[in-house]
């Protein structure tokens, strides 16, 4: 006999309250079942619609201090940390979608914001515009991606499927930038201004001005508008470390080509904001047809070069206004002459070689005498009391920054010649207490890297070329690796002590960054990420999961993460990395070594 719900409610032998109670239980169970089912469905995030992040807040108590290493006898620990190894965070991952998903750079591909920008002349659209919050999705791999070609072979050829961008091959086919050869992209070492090869060009520069002394007094170089970074790649043979930079997609994926080759490079543009480098950093700046209007916007682009060029440093300009004399180019040359004279740059060499291409070499002054003796205070001197050395989201200046105070007589003191400058006292350290900390830090990292990192840890150093130190301090980690065939991008977080001038004084390279935001680099840029005492303060400002997503984005499959931090930090980070399918080992309570695999979500 079938009994309806209405019949049950109307039957006098069943109390109404009991029936209502049964119905309430049924509804509650149904609701819980539906909620649990929905929680199992993975969410897909489209790049155009970023999802909310989880922000971790804390009390006002200071973060725990990192545990010091008592000895170098490293063993795998057990107990609480071992539990963290097996634990997997309850996170559901999905692939990023959209036309640029494979090469997605959150702060440079924020098309929603970029479309609203009205200005075009000052390149605002190519500057950083970070989505808030950043999408919590994982970058897919290019079809056919494989482990990169190892250095030094990678300087000359890389897998095409790893950077499948053929447009530059056709666009620059007459200039020997890049060619396609079967499964490879081949880089013959040519350029717009050096079709006969970069080494011929580099040697000609030193012949024109022998005082340059590549690899001795000129160790740290900036290459503006670098193309595929062949200049920087071949300068390594001269013991010169070059920071190559260009805007995203000015020529298709040129910085991505550079990083795939194993050459130091970063995405940047001289638009409305300062570059992420300290004052007086580079020994020499190079521009070979870099397409920057140096005299534009009141000369602000050249004033930015003046800010980051070391006193006494050189600027090499190889461009058509130097050697072509039609009216258009002559007007640009005249404007450049007026501007360089107004900031006291002197022409120390001007030459033309057999192909008809020419270059001019300027030198920045080492004292303020010229500034003070100018007839007109234009551009004006910057207010020294208001000057800020950290150039993170700082607008370009229309003034000349003060020169460092003289230390020997009335002349700026240049760093000692390479390689002695790596471990000598940096010229930017004037306080004895800071110098003592610097020397102690150098000894600490030398001992730790040689005795532990390279001896005890499961890291295949022969596969490591592009390295990033996410919290570089004085650059001791990079200095301790100087004998290996790799390079280190030293990052100074903007909320930590500003030690980036010291790093450049040592003959190393680096940038400022805020790890609560995405880095201005392509996915799959680095073979190793190193983070020492980074997360304790960082996780008080942003979600550590967001940082893990960014590490997953910029690290190559097969690449290594090495974290030196507290047990609390490693236990927090481990389940997140496990959810990303990274393999993890933990050593001596404070070292986490992880390897990123080739796993990507199915959808």
N, C-alpha and C positions, 0 to 999 in steps of 0.2 A: 504494500500500500504506500503510495507516494504522498508525502506530507509536505505542503508548501510552507514557506516562511510565514505567510499571513495566517495560515491555519494554526501554526504553533503559537503565534502571538495571541490568537483569539481563543485558544483552548484554555478553559478555566482550570484544568488540573496542572498547568505549568505557570508558576508565578511570573509575572511580567518582569520583575527585577532580574530573575535568573536568565531570562531570554536576552535581555539587554546586555547583561554581562558577557554572555557567549558571543554576541555580535561584536562587542568592543574588542574582545581578544582576537577575533578573526581579523578585524580591521588593522589592529596593531601588528600582527604577524605579517600581514600582507605588506604593510608599509616598510617593515624592516627588510623583508625579502627583496623588495624593489630597490631600496637604498643600497643594499649590499651588491646587487647585480650591477647597478650603475657605477659603483666604485671600481668595478673590475674592468670597465671599458677604458682603454687608453685614449687620452686626449691628443688630437693632432693640432699643432700650432702652425698657423700660417704666418709668414714673415711680416705680413702687413698688419697682423693683429696680435701684438705681444700680450702675454698672459701675466697676471699678477704674480709677484714674487713673495716669498715669505721672509719677513724681516725679523731677525733675532734681536731682542732687546735684552739688556742686562742691568744689574744694579750698578751703583756708582763705585763699587769696589774695583781696584785695579786688576788687570788681567794677570794670570799666573806667570811667573818668570820661567823662562826655559831652563830645563835641567842641564847642568854642566856635565861634560863627559869626564868621568873619573879615570878611565883608562881606555886603551884601544883594543881590548880583548872582547870582540863583539860576538854575542850569541843571540839566537832567537829567543825572545822572552815568551813566557806563558802567563796564564791567569787572565786578568781583565783584558789585556791587550789581545790575547789569543781569541777571546770571545768576539772582540771587535773585528778580527780577521774574517770570521765565519758569518758575521751579521751582514745582512743586505738591507739597505734603506728601502722603505716602502715608497719607491718612486716609479712612476710609469713614464717611459721615455717614448718619444716619437721623432720622426725625421722632420727637419725643416723642409718646407715646401716653397715653391715659387721659382721664377726664372733664374735667380742668382743663388739658389740654395747651396750648391756645391762650393761656391766661393764666397759665401755670405760673410760680410763684415758688419756687425750690427750698427756701429757708430758712423759708418760711411755709406751704408745702404738704407738709411732711414728715408725712403722716398716720400713718405707722407709729409714729413717736415720739409724736405728739400723742395717739394713742389710749391710750398707756401712762401719760400724765400724770393724776394723780388730782385735782389741784387745779383748781377752776374759778372760784372767787370772785376770785382775783387775776389772772385773765386769762393764766395761763401758756401756754395753748394758742395764743394769738395772738401770742406772742413768737417770737423766732428760734430755730429748731431745724434746723440745717443738716445735710443728709445727708452721710455720709462713705463713699465719695467722692460728689461731685456727679454726677448723670447726664450722660453725654456724648452728648446728643441735641439736636436743633435744634427750636425752637418753631415749630409751623405757624402760618400766617396765618389769621385769620378769613375765612370765605367772603365774597367780595365786597369784601375790603379794598382801599382805594385810598389814594393820597397824601393826607395830612391837609389839612384846610382851613387856610389860612394866617392868621396873626395880622394884624390885630386881629379879623377876622371870626370866628375860631375861639373867641373868648371867648363869643360868643353862640350859635354853632351848630357842630356837628361831624357827620361822617358816622355814621349809625347802624350801618352794617356794620363800622366800625372798632372800635366798642365796643357790640356787640349785646346790651345788657342792659336789658330793658324793665320790670323789676319796680319800679324806683325811680319810673318815670313814674306808675304806678298808686298806689304807696304814698304818694307825696308830691304827689299831684295838686292838693290844696287849698292847698299852700304855695309854689307857683311855683318849685320847685327845677329841674325839668326836664320837658319835654314832647316828644312825638314828632310831627314834622311831615313826612310823606312820607319821604324818604331821610335826613332829618336828625334829630338830637336838638337841641332848642332850649332855651337856658338864659335864662329871663326876668330873673334877678337877684334872685329871692326866697329866702326862708329861713324856718325855723320861727319865729324871733323877729322877722323883718322881712318880713312878707307884702307890705308896701307898697313894697318895693324896698330893696336894700342901701345905695344912696347916701342915701336918706332916713334910714336908721338911722345911717350913718357921720356924717352932718352933725349929727344929734341928739346923738351922743356928744361931738363937739367943742363944740357949743353948751352942753352940760351942764358940760364942763370945758375951757374955752379953752386952758388951759396944755398940753393934749396937743399942739397944733400939728402936725397930721398933715404928714408929709413934711419937717419941719424938725428938731425935737428928737426926734420919734418917727418913725424911719425903718425899723427892723427889727422886725417883728411876728411873733408866733407865734399861729396860729389852731388851737385844740385842738378835735378833733372837728368838722372843717371842712365836712362835707357835701360838696357838689360844688365847694367853694372859691370861690363867688361873692363872698364877703367879700374874699378875697385878690385876686381878679381885678379888682374895681372899685377896690380900694385903690391899685392901680397908677396910677390917675388922680390920686391925691394924692401921688405920688412916694414911696409906701410899698411896700417889698418884704416880702411876707408868706410865711412858711414855713407852709403848711397841712399838717396831718397828721391821720390817723385810722387805726384798725386795719383790716386787710383784711376786706372783706365785712361790716362792721358794718351798713352800708347798701350794697346791691349795687354794687360797683365804683366807689364815689364818688371814690377817689383816681385811678383810671384815667380817669374823666371829667375830673377836674381837669387831668391831664397832657395828655390829648388836646386840651383847650381851650387849652393853652399857659400854664397857671398853675402856679407853683412848688408842689410838693407831694411828700410822702413818706409811706410806710407806717410807722406806729409806734403804740405803745400804752404808757400808764403802767400797768404791771402789777407786776412784781417787780424790774425793772432800770431803771437810769437811761436817759433819752433820750440819743441820740448827739450832744449839744450841749455846749459848754463852760460853765463857770460864768459868771454875769453877762453873758449874751450878748444877750438880747432887751430892746429898749426898752419893749415893751408885749406883754402876753399877753392873748388874747381867748378867751372861752368863751361861746358862745351855745347853750344847751341841749346841751352837749357830753356829757352822760350820764356824767360822772366823779364818783364819790363822793369829794369832796375830803377829807372828814374820816375816811374809812375807813382801816382798817389803821393806826390810831394817827396818822393825818394824813400818812402818807408821800407820797400823791399831791400834796398842796399843798406839802409840803416840797421836792418835786422842782421844782415851779414856782418856789419861792423860790430854789433853787439856780441856775436858768438865767435868772432875771429880773435885769436890771441894777439896782444900788442906785439908788433914786429912780424906778425904773420902775413902770408901772401894770399892774394886773390888772383887766380888765373882765369881770364875771360877770353875764350876762343869763340868768336861769333862774327857774323857778317858785317856789323858796323865797324869792326876793327880793320877789315881789309877790302871792303867795297865802298866806292866813293860816289855813288849816285846820291841824289838829293835826299832821298828818304833815309838812307843809312848814315849820311853825313849829319843829318839833324839829330839822329839818335846818338852818334858819337859826340857831338858838341854838348848835348845834354848830359852825357856821362862824364865828360871832362869837367863841366861846371860842378856836378854833384860830388865827384871824387875829390876835387880841390877843396870844396866847402867842408869836407870831413877830414881833410888833411892826409888823404891817401896819396902816395907818390908813385908815379910810373917808374919802375926800376928796370923794365925790359919790354921791348916790343919787337916782334920778329915775324918773318914770313918764310915758310919753307917751300920746297920744290913744287908742291901741288897748288901753290898760290894761296893756301889758307894761312891765316895769321893769328897771332895771339898777343895779348898784352898782360903784363904782370904788375899788379899794384902791391904796395906794402903799407900796412897800418902803422901809425906812429907808436913809439914806446913811451913818450912823455906827453904831458898836456900843454907843452909850450906852444905848439902850433895853434891849438884851440884858443888859447888866451890871446894870441897875437893876430887873430883874424880881424879884418876890417868890419865885418858884420857878424853878429852872433846868430847866424842862420846856417844850418839848423841850430837851435839853442842847446846848451848843455842841460842834461837832465838834473833834476833836484836829487842830489846824493842822499839826502835824508829820507826820501820817499822811494828810493829804488829798491825793487824786489827782484832777487836773483832767480827765484823759481818761476819758470815761464809756463805755467799750466793755465790755459784759458785766459792768458793775459793779452790785451790788445797790443798791436804793433805800436811802436813809439815813433814820434816825430822829433826826437831829440838824441843827442849823443851821450851815451852813458859814461859815467866817470871811469877813468882808468884805475887799475889797482895801485895802491900806494907803493912808491919805490922802496926797494929793500937794499939795493947796493948803489950808493951814490945817488944819482938822479935818474937812473935807468931801470926799467922793468927787468926782472930777472927771469930769463928763459929756463925751462926745465933742462936738466942735464941730458946728454945725448942718449939715445936708445942703444943698447937695452938697459943701461944703468938706471935710467929714470924709472923703471918698473918698481924698484924697491927702495929708491932714494926718497928723501923727504920731499913731499909735494910743495910747490911754491905757494899754494893756497892755504897751507897750514902754518899760521903765524904764532899760535899759542902752544907753548911747550907741553901742556897737558894733553892737547889734541894730538900732537906729534907722538907722544908716548903711547896713547891709545892706538894710533895708527900702526906703530911698529909691533905692538902686542898682537893686534888683529892679524897682521901679515904673518907673524910666526905661528899663530893659532891655526890659520887656514892652511899654511904650508904643511904643518904636522898632520892635520886632520885629513887633508886630501891625499897626501902621499901614503900615510899609514893606514887609513881606513877606507876612504871612498874608492881608491884605486886598487886596494888589496883585498878588502873584506866583502864588498858589496857585489851583488849579482848584476853588474852592468857591463855590457860589451862595449868598451870605449872605442873600439875600431869602427863601430857603426855610428859614432857620435860626431857630428860636425857643427850644426847650429845649436847653440846653447843659450838659454836665458836664465839669468839669476834674478829672481823676482823681488828680492830685497837685498841689494848688493852691498850695502854698507860702504866700506872703503875699497871694495873691489878685490878683496883678498882671495876669494874663491877663484875668480878669473885669473889672478896673478899666479896662483898655485898650479893652474892648468896650462901655463904658457908654453910648455915643451911639447904639448900634444897638438896634432893637426886639426884644431878646432878654433872657433871664435866664440866669444861670450858677449851677449847684449846685457849690460848691467842696468837694471831698472831700479830707480830710487822712487819709492812711493811718496807721493806729495805730502802725506801726513807724517812722514818720518823725518829724521834729521837730514838736512841737505848736504850730502857728501859727494854729489856728482862732480863738482869741480876737482876734487881729489882724484877721482877715477880718470878724468881726462888728463890731469897732471901726470898720472902714472903711465900714460900712453895707451890707455884703454878707451872703449867707447860705451855710451849708455844714453838713457833717456829718462825723463820724468813720466810717471803714470799714476793713475788712481785705479787700484784693482777692484773697486766697486763698479767700474765701467769696463767695457770691452776694449781690447788693445787694437791699435790701428795696424793690423797685419792680416795677411790672408790665412785661411785655414791651412793646417798641416805645414806650418812654417818651421817648427823646431824639433830637434831630435831629443833634447833634454830640457826639462824645467827644474830649477833648483830653488827651493824656498826655505830660508832659514829664519825662524822666529818671525814669520810674516803674519800668521793667522790669528795670533792672540789678540792684537789690536784691531785687525781687519774685521773680525767677526762681530765686533761691537758696533760696526757701522753698516754692515750689509750681510746678506745671507751667504754663508759659506758654500751653499749649493750653487749659487750663481757663479762663484769663482771656479768651482769644479767644472761647470759647463764651459767656461771660457778656457780652462786648461785643456779640456777635451777638444775644443775647437782648434787651438793653435798647435797642439802636439801631433806629430806624425804617428800613424799606426806603427807599432814596434818601438816607439819612443819611450823614454824613461822620465819618471817624476821622482825627485829625491827631496823629501821634506825632513827638515831638522826642527823639531818643535816639542811641545809638552805632550805627555800622555793624553791629557784631556783633548788636545787638538787632534792628535792622530786617531784617537777613538771616535771623534766626531767625523773626521774626514774619511776614514776607512769604509764604513757602510755605503757612503755615497759613491766612492770609486768602485766598490764591488757591484753596485747597481748598474754601473757603466761597463761592466764585464772586464775591468782592469785586473790583472794579477798583482798581488800585493804580498810583500814580506815586511815584517816589523823587527827592528833590531834595537836592543839596549834601551827600550822604553821611549826613545826620542827620535829614532830614524825610521821613516816610512819610505820604502822603495817600491814603486809601482810601475808596471809596464802596460801601456795602452795596446789593445789588440785591434783587429780589423772588424770587430763586431759593430754593426749598426742596426737600429730597429728596422723591422720589416716594413713598417708604414708610419 
